[in-house]
């Protein structure tokens, strides 16, 4: 089963409750462009991790049922959206 985060669950519940409204035609293009940008091809990066950190991420990914690269991408995305905060130890 694909991992669904809390935000996706809320969106699905809202849609199922008919809480969504149609938008005006002139607004339509703006949202289409935003959606196209969000699903555009991902960029490849290289990152160095300690073997211990990589192993820990791989274990978490297995627990979540997602590839470890997807988990790393999700963590970065949540951090950049302000949904994940860095902590000092």
Secondary structure as UniProt FT lines:
FT   HELIX           6..16
FT   TURN            17..18
FT   HELIX           25..38
FT   HELIX           51..64
FT   HELIX           68..80
FT   TURN            81..82
//
